[in-house]
């Protein structure tokens, strides 16, 4: 049985040798997709929860490492931007997902829509959230 590694450890290993740790990335990618599905199906977003914190962590992880994996490279950025522009989210989750979106842009995960993050930031800056406005 393999030991359970933390996200920063796996992230570091993936940066060194993406093909050797593709299985770990795939497992975390599936977990991210599952968390996103739960969020999209959920109607109760008013409360902060541990689930949303985990989704933010996974989104940042995929933004860091997703450029080495075709499915993540294709889907991650646009789907994240769509979610941020269409859903009302708890402030801490919205901030984490926006950070992941900006990072994904710098890592090349918005190849087909390079200015999408800029448009998204103009939308998000209208929200009365000081930390989010500072990030945008």
C-alpha positions as CSV (number, residue, x, y, z in Angstrom):
1,X,0.0,0.0,0.0
2,X,1.3,3.4,-1.0
3,X,1.6,6.1,1.6
4,X,-0.9,9.0,1.4
5,X,0.9,12.2,0.3
6,X,-0.1,15.8,0.8
7,X,-1.0,18.0,-2.2
8,X,2.2,20.1,-1.9
9,X,4.3,16.9,-2.0
10,X,2.5,15.5,-5.0
11,X,2.7,18.9,-6.7
12,X,6.5,18.9,-6.2
13,X,6.8,15.4,-7.5
14,X,4.7,16.2,-10.6
15,X,6.8,19.2,-11.4
16,X,9.9,17.0,-11.4
17,X,8.5,14.1,-13.4
18,X,4.9,14.4,-14.6
19,X,4.8,11.0,-16.3
20,X,6.0,9.1,-13.3
21,X,3.2,10.4,-11.1
22,X,0.4,10.5,-13.7
23,X,-1.7,8.1,-11.6
24,X,-1.7,10.4,-8.6
25,X,-2.6,13.3,-10.8
26,X,-5.5,11.3,-12.4
27,X,-6.8,10.4,-8.9
28,X,-6.8,14.0,-7.8
29,X,-8.2,15.2,-11.1
30,X,-11.2,12.8,-10.7
31,X,-11.6,14.0,-7.1
32,X,-11.6,17.6,-8.4
33,X,-14.2,16.8,-11.0
34,X,-16.4,15.1,-8.4
35,X,-16.2,18.0,-6.1
36,X,-17.1,20.4,-8.9
37,X,-20.1,18.2,-9.8
38,X,-21.3,18.3,-6.2
39,X,-20.9,22.1,-6.2
40,X,-22.8,22.5,-9.4
41,X,-25.6,20.3,-8.2
42,X,-25.8,21.9,-4.8
43,X,-28.2,24.7,-4.1
44,X,-27.1,25.5,-0.5
45,X,-23.9,27.6,-0.9
46,X,-24.5,30.1,1.9
47,X,-22.5,28.2,4.4
48,X,-18.8,27.6,4.3
49,X,-17.8,24.0,4.7
50,X,-14.8,21.7,4.6
51,X,-15.9,20.4,1.2
52,X,-15.6,23.8,-0.3
53,X,-12.1,24.3,1.2
54,X,-11.0,21.0,-0.3
55,X,-12.3,22.1,-3.7
56,X,-10.3,25.3,-3.5
57,X,-7.2,23.3,-2.6
58,X,-7.8,20.9,-5.5
59,X,-8.4,23.7,-7.9
60,X,-5.1,25.3,-7.0
61,X,-3.3,22.0,-7.3
62,X,-4.7,21.4,-10.8
63,X,-3.8,24.9,-11.8
64,X,-0.2,24.2,-10.8
65,X,0.1,20.8,-12.4
66,X,-2.6,20.5,-15.0
67,X,-0.5,21.8,-18.0
68,X,1.2,18.4,-18.3
69,X,-2.1,16.5,-18.7
70,X,-4.2,16.9,-21.9
71,X,-7.7,16.6,-20.3
72,X,-6.9,19.1,-17.6
73,X,-5.3,21.4,-20.0
74,X,-8.4,21.3,-22.2
75,X,-11.1,21.6,-19.6
76,X,-9.8,23.1,-16.4
77,X,-9.6,26.8,-17.2
78,X,-12.7,27.3,-19.2
79,X,-14.9,25.3,-16.9
80,X,-13.6,27.1,-13.9
81,X,-14.2,30.5,-15.5
82,X,-17.7,29.5,-16.4
83,X,-18.4,28.5,-12.8
84,X,-17.0,31.8,-11.5
85,X,-19.1,33.9,-13.9
86,X,-22.4,32.0,-13.4
87,X,-22.6,31.0,-9.8
88,X,-22.9,32.8,-6.5
89,X,-20.2,31.3,-4.3
90,X,-19.1,31.6,-0.7
91,X,-16.4,34.4,-0.5
92,X,-13.5,32.1,0.5
93,X,-14.2,29.6,-2.2
94,X,-14.7,32.3,-4.8
95,X,-11.3,33.8,-3.8
96,X,-9.6,30.4,-4.0
97,X,-11.1,29.5,-7.4
98,X,-10.2,33.0,-8.8
99,X,-6.6,32.5,-7.6
100,X,-6.6,29.1,-9.4
101,X,-8.0,30.7,-12.5
102,X,-5.3,33.4,-12.6
103,X,-2.6,30.8,-12.0
104,X,-4.1,28.6,-14.7
105,X,-3.9,31.5,-17.1
106,X,-0.2,31.9,-16.3
107,X,0.4,28.1,-16.8
108,X,-1.2,28.0,-20.2
109,X,-4.5,26.4,-19.3
110,X,-6.4,29.1,-21.3
111,X,-4.8,28.6,-24.7
112,X,-8.1,28.8,-26.6
113,X,-9.5,31.8,-24.7
114,X,-6.4,33.8,-23.5
115,X,-8.4,36.9,-22.5
116,X,-11.1,35.0,-20.7
117,X,-9.5,35.7,-17.3
118,X,-9.3,39.4,-18.0
119,X,-13.0,39.5,-18.7
120,X,-13.7,37.4,-15.7
121,X,-11.8,39.8,-13.4
122,X,-13.8,42.7,-14.7
123,X,-17.0,40.8,-13.8
124,X,-15.6,39.8,-10.3
125,X,-14.3,43.2,-9.4
126,X,-17.9,44.4,-9.1
127,X,-18.5,42.1,-6.2
128,X,-18.1,43.8,-2.8
129,X,-15.2,41.6,-1.6
130,X,-12.1,43.5,-0.8
131,X,-9.7,40.5,-1.1
132,X,-11.2,39.5,-4.4
133,X,-10.9,43.0,-5.9
134,X,-7.3,43.2,-4.8
135,X,-6.6,39.9,-6.5
136,X,-8.3,41.1,-9.7
